[in-house]
Amino acid sequence: MASCPIIPMAVLSGAPSREEIFEYLRQMHAVGIDEIMLYPRKGCEIEYMSETWFTTIQNVLDGLSALD
């Protein structure tokens, strides 16, 4: 499948588990989306720049790497 030229913006809402993140990324990959743009926003349940924030971001990176 050809890569999608669209890069969707994604907000980390709630406190997604590693498994939920991986499943979300697999679903995106299944329709040809291999990149996302994460951005923080006011009201996010995960405190920006906290240890949990960085762990969650690492889970996203790991999930993207697992798609290759």
KOLLO-629972 format. One line per 10 residues: their letters; for each residue x, y, z of N, C-alpha, C. Coordinates in pm, whole numbers. Atoms other than C-alpha are relative to their C-alpha. Last residue first. Layout:
residues N
A> X Y Z X Y Z X Y Z  ...
END
This chain:
residues 68
DLASLGDLVN> -95 22 111 878 -153 1034 28 -145 -23  72 14 126 563 -127 1246 93 -32 -116  47 138 13 752 -197 1571 -73 -23 -133  -113 85 39 939 131 1531 -44 -145 -25  -32 -33 139 612 325 1538 114 -88 -51  106 51 85 508 146 1855 23 27 -147  -17 146 8 841 210 2021 -104 -62 -92  -117 26 84 812 580 1936 25 -149 -17  38 -34 139 459 593 2077 117 -30 -94  89 106 47 570 409 2392 -45 25 -143
QITTFWTESM> -86 113 34 858 655 2429 -83 -118 -50  -62 -33 128 605 940 2414 92 -113 -44  105 14 102 407 772 2692 56 30 -139  23 144 16 719 732 2905 -102 -26 -109  -112 54 77 807 1097 2841 -12 -151 -18  4 -54 137 463 1215 2952 110 -64 -85  105 74 70 466 985 3256 -12 46 -145  -56 132 31 800 1134 3365 -101 -85 -77  -18 85 -119 642 1478 3340 63 -132 -43  -141 7 -40 703 1713 3046 22 -79 129
YEIECGKRPY> -102 -27 101 329 1786 3007 139 4 63  -71 -125 -22 114 1634 3281 116 14 -99  -140 30 -33 -92 1353 3132 74 133 14  -4 67 -130 -463 1432 3152 141 -37 43  -48 137 18 -440 1689 2871 14 -65 138  100 95 -46 -644 1995 2962 39 -145 -20  52 -30 -133 -440 2237 2759 -109 -101 35  105 -102 -2 -284 2073 2461 -46 21 142  65 -16 -129 28 1875 2385 -111 106 -11  -10 -134 -58 108 1780 2030 -72 5 134
LMIEDIGVAH> 53 -14 -136 184 1456 1856 13 143 46  -61 -115 -67 228 1455 1479 -67 12 137  96 -85 -69 159 1116 1326 78 116 62  -55 -110 -79 341 909 1067 -114 72 70  -119 46 -71 278 571 903 66 109 84  -54 -115 -73 -75 622 775 114 -49 88  -105 -70 73 -153 362 507 59 121 69  62 -84 104 -490 233 628 103 89 -69  83 85 86 -340 -60 821 -67 79 -112  -88 63 99 -72 173 962 -81 -82 -101
MQRLYEFIEE> -40 -108 92 -337 381 1140 84 -57 -114  119 -37 78 -487 67 1290 33 110 -100  24 108 97 -143 -59 1395 -120 32 -88  -99 -15 108 -70 282 1555 -15 -110 -105  34 -121 77 -392 270 1757 94 15 -118  118 34 80 -315 -90 1864 -43 119 -86  -42 89 108 38 6 1976 -119 -34 -90  -78 -80 96 -97 302 2176 40 -86 -120  96 -85 72 -362 86 2342 72 85 -104  76 85 92 -100 -177 2431 -100 82 -81
RSPAGSLVAM> -91 35 110 133 85 2584 -76 -82 -106  -100 101 -33 -158 209 2793 89 -24 -123  0 125 76 -337 533 2711 111 -95 45  -132 52 -36 -375 792 2987 13 -136 -69  6 108 -96 -666 1006 2876 141 -37 42  109 -23 -94 -600 1212 2571 -14 -122 90  3 108 -99 -265 1221 2398 -111 31 100  -9 -48 -138 -348 1449 2110 0 -121 90  59 84 -105 -282 1345 1752 25 62 136  -40 -50 -131 -221 1550 1438 -73 -83 105
PIIPCSAM> 101 -47 -95 -260 1349 1120 63 51 130  -53 31 -133 22 1336 864 -100 54 101  56 -78 -110 -135 1315 518 65 -45 130  -70 -129 -9 76 1192 224 -49 88 115  94 -112 0 -41 834 290 76 131 11  3 -79 -122 218 572 202 -95 119 -17  -76 -125 6 128 346 -85 -14 77 129  85 -118 0 0 0 0 89 124 0
END
